[in-house]
């Protein structure tokens, strides 16, 4: 259940709570989001709720259906495979360019992303997910391509729920450290190999988890 908020609650606060509920699978794919009900739970008007839902729509986490309302985005298995394939393409391009262009300051910023493993609870995984997004966003930014950076951020928003599925909180920081160490050598091949070791294992575990636990609920 959502906490009760006072009238000063911003749309950003509502956005953060709804986003966490979607990513942690407390709000299920295809579930209708009742604007009036959410406003009542937060003790606020419907305006910040609608604004928050529009932000989530931009992230690809909420879908608006004309004359029907707002729904948690449902992803087909084909769409998930395509998103993971797109991630592979973009991440390789980003890391190879970052290996050539990353400054010492950018590498230091990448090293500062992770706050360490704190458990498998929702709050920790909410943080791990944000750290993972920030890491790959900064990695793309170090490539020097702003369009690639923005696209990477949006892609990781859409993949957030699935990244939680793999429960990689224990290993995420160490895996990312290998990528950073490779970047520091300014060797594109080494950086690419370190990245591929990360994303190929994560993609396999996501698909395996989906097919094992959620196959009956997925659209092909």
C-alpha positions as CSV (number, residue, x, y, z in Angstrom):
1,X,0.0,0.0,0.0
2,X,1.2,3.5,-0.8
3,X,1.8,5.9,2.1
4,X,-0.6,8.8,2.7
5,X,1.0,12.1,1.6
6,X,0.0,15.7,2.4
7,X,-1.0,18.3,-0.1
8,X,2.6,19.4,-0.6
9,X,3.6,16.1,-2.3
10,X,5.2,16.8,-5.6
11,X,4.6,14.9,-8.8
12,X,8.1,13.7,-8.6
13,X,7.5,12.0,-5.2
14,X,4.5,10.3,-6.6
15,X,6.5,9.3,-9.7
16,X,9.2,7.8,-7.6
17,X,6.8,5.7,-5.6
18,X,4.8,4.5,-8.6
19,X,8.0,3.7,-10.5
20,X,9.3,1.6,-7.6
21,X,6.0,-0.3,-7.4
22,X,6.1,-1.1,-11.1
23,X,9.8,-2.1,-11.1
24,X,9.4,-4.2,-8.0
25,X,6.3,-5.9,-9.6
26,X,3.9,-4.8,-7.0
27,X,1.9,-3.2,-9.8
28,X,1.6,-5.9,-12.5
29,X,1.9,-5.6,-16.3
30,X,-1.5,-4.8,-17.7
31,X,-2.9,-3.5,-14.4
32,X,-5.1,-0.5,-14.7
33,X,-4.0,2.6,-12.7
34,X,-6.9,4.4,-11.1
35,X,-6.1,8.1,-11.1
36,X,-8.8,9.0,-8.6
37,X,-7.8,6.1,-6.3
38,X,-4.1,7.0,-6.4
39,X,-4.9,10.6,-5.6
40,X,-7.0,9.5,-2.7
41,X,-4.2,7.2,-1.4
42,X,-1.8,10.1,-1.6
43,X,-4.3,12.6,-0.2
44,X,-3.7,14.9,-3.2
45,X,-5.4,16.2,-6.3
46,X,-5.4,14.3,-9.6
47,X,-3.1,16.8,-11.3
48,X,0.2,15.6,-9.8
49,X,-0.9,12.0,-10.3
50,X,-1.6,12.5,-14.0
51,X,1.7,14.4,-14.3
52,X,3.6,11.5,-12.7
53,X,1.9,9.0,-15.0
54,X,2.9,11.0,-18.0
55,X,6.5,10.8,-16.7
56,X,6.2,7.1,-16.4
57,X,4.7,6.9,-19.9
58,X,7.9,8.7,-21.1
59,X,9.9,6.0,-19.4
60,X,7.9,3.3,-21.2
61,X,6.5,1.9,-17.9
62,X,2.9,3.2,-18.3
63,X,0.7,3.0,-21.4
64,X,-2.2,5.3,-22.0
65,X,-5.2,3.8,-23.8
66,X,-7.8,6.3,-25.2
67,X,-11.1,6.2,-23.3
68,X,-9.7,3.5,-21.1
69,X,-7.1,5.1,-18.9
70,X,-3.6,4.4,-17.7
71,X,-2.1,0.9,-17.5
72,X,1.2,-0.7,-16.4
73,X,3.0,-1.4,-19.7
74,X,2.8,-5.0,-20.8
75,X,5.8,-6.2,-22.8
76,X,5.6,-9.1,-25.2
77,X,8.4,-11.7,-25.3
78,X,9.4,-10.5,-28.8
79,X,9.6,-6.9,-27.5
80,X,11.8,-8.0,-24.6
81,X,14.1,-9.9,-26.9
82,X,14.3,-6.8,-29.2
83,X,15.0,-4.5,-26.2
84,X,17.8,-6.8,-25.0
85,X,19.2,-7.0,-28.5
86,X,19.1,-3.2,-28.8
87,X,20.9,-2.9,-25.5
88,X,23.6,-5.2,-26.8
89,X,24.1,-3.1,-29.9
90,X,24.1,0.3,-28.1
91,X,26.2,-0.8,-25.1
92,X,29.0,-2.2,-27.4
93,X,29.0,1.0,-29.4
94,X,29.1,3.1,-26.2
95,X,31.9,1.2,-24.4
96,X,34.2,1.1,-27.5
97,X,33.9,4.9,-27.9
98,X,34.2,5.4,-24.1
99,X,37.4,3.5,-24.0
100,X,38.9,6.0,-26.5
101,X,37.4,9.2,-25.0
102,X,36.7,8.7,-21.3
103,X,38.4,11.4,-19.2
104,X,39.9,10.6,-15.8
105,X,37.0,12.6,-14.2
106,X,34.5,10.5,-16.0
107,X,36.2,7.3,-15.0
108,X,36.2,8.5,-11.4
109,X,32.5,9.3,-11.6
110,X,31.8,5.8,-12.8
111,X,33.8,4.4,-9.8
112,X,31.6,6.4,-7.4
113,X,28.2,5.1,-8.6
114,X,27.8,2.1,-6.4
115,X,27.1,2.3,-2.6
116,X,27.6,-1.5,-2.1
117,X,25.5,-4.5,-1.4
118,X,22.9,-4.1,1.4
119,X,20.6,-7.0,0.9
120,X,17.8,-8.3,-1.3
121,X,15.0,-6.1,0.0
122,X,12.9,-3.8,-2.2
123,X,14.7,-0.6,-1.0
124,X,18.1,-2.1,-1.9
125,X,17.0,-3.3,-5.3
126,X,15.4,0.1,-6.0
127,X,18.8,1.6,-5.4
128,X,20.7,-1.1,-7.3
129,X,18.4,-0.5,-10.3
130,X,19.1,3.3,-10.2
131,X,22.8,2.6,-9.9
132,X,22.8,0.3,-12.8
133,X,20.9,2.8,-14.9
134,X,23.3,5.6,-13.9
135,X,26.3,3.5,-14.6
136,X,25.3,2.7,-18.1
137,X,24.1,6.3,-18.7
138,X,27.5,7.6,-17.6
139,X,29.2,5.0,-19.7
140,X,27.3,6.2,-22.8
141,X,28.0,9.8,-21.8
142,X,31.8,9.0,-21.8
143,X,31.4,8.0,-25.4
144,X,30.8,11.7,-26.3
145,X,27.6,11.0,-28.1
146,X,24.7,12.8,-26.4
147,X,22.0,11.2,-28.5
148,X,23.3,7.7,-27.6
149,X,23.4,8.8,-23.9
150,X,19.8,9.8,-23.9
151,X,18.7,6.7,-25.8
152,X,20.6,4.6,-23.3
153,X,18.8,6.2,-20.4
154,X,15.3,5.5,-21.9
155,X,16.3,2.0,-22.8
156,X,17.3,1.2,-19.2
157,X,14.0,2.7,-17.9
158,X,12.1,0.2,-20.1
159,X,14.3,-2.7,-18.9
160,X,14.3,-1.8,-15.2
161,X,11.7,-4.4,-14.1
162,X,13.6,-7.1,-15.9
163,X,17.0,-6.1,-14.5
164,X,15.5,-6.6,-11.0
165,X,14.4,-10.1,-12.0
166,X,18.0,-11.3,-12.3
167,X,18.8,-10.4,-8.7
168,X,22.3,-9.3,-9.5
169,X,22.8,-7.0,-6.5
170,X,25.6,-9.0,-5.0
171,X,27.7,-9.0,-8.2
172,X,26.7,-5.8,-9.9
173,X,29.4,-3.5,-8.5
174,X,32.2,-6.0,-9.1
175,X,31.0,-6.6,-12.7
176,X,31.0,-2.9,-13.4
177,X,34.4,-2.5,-11.8
178,X,35.9,-4.9,-14.5
179,X,34.4,-2.6,-17.2
180,X,35.8,0.5,-15.6
181,X,39.3,-1.1,-15.2
182,X,39.2,-1.9,-19.0
183,X,38.1,1.7,-19.8
184,X,41.1,3.0,-17.8
185,X,43.5,1.1,-20.2
186,X,41.8,2.9,-23.2
187,X,41.7,-0.5,-24.9
188,X,38.4,-0.8,-26.8
189,X,38.7,-4.5,-27.2
190,X,39.2,-5.2,-23.5
191,X,36.4,-2.8,-22.6
192,X,34.1,-4.6,-25.1
193,X,35.0,-8.0,-23.7
194,X,34.3,-6.9,-20.1
195,X,31.0,-5.4,-21.1
196,X,29.9,-8.5,-23.1
197,X,30.6,-10.7,-20.2
198,X,28.2,-8.6,-18.1
199,X,25.3,-8.2,-20.6
200,X,25.3,-11.7,-22.1
201,X,25.0,-13.3,-18.6
202,X,22.3,-10.8,-17.6
203,X,20.3,-11.3,-20.8
204,X,20.4,-15.0,-20.4
205,X,19.3,-14.9,-16.8
206,X,16.5,-12.5,-17.6
207,X,15.1,-14.7,-20.4
208,X,15.5,-17.9,-18.3
209,X,13.6,-16.2,-15.4
210,X,10.8,-15.0,-17.7
211,X,10.4,-18.4,-19.3
212,X,10.5,-20.3,-16.1
213,X,8.3,-18.1,-13.9
214,X,6.1,-16.0,-16.2
215,X,5.7,-17.9,-19.4
216,X,2.0,-18.5,-19.1
217,X,1.3,-14.8,-18.6
218,X,3.5,-13.5,-21.5
219,X,2.4,-12.7,-25.0
220,X,4.6,-14.1,-27.7
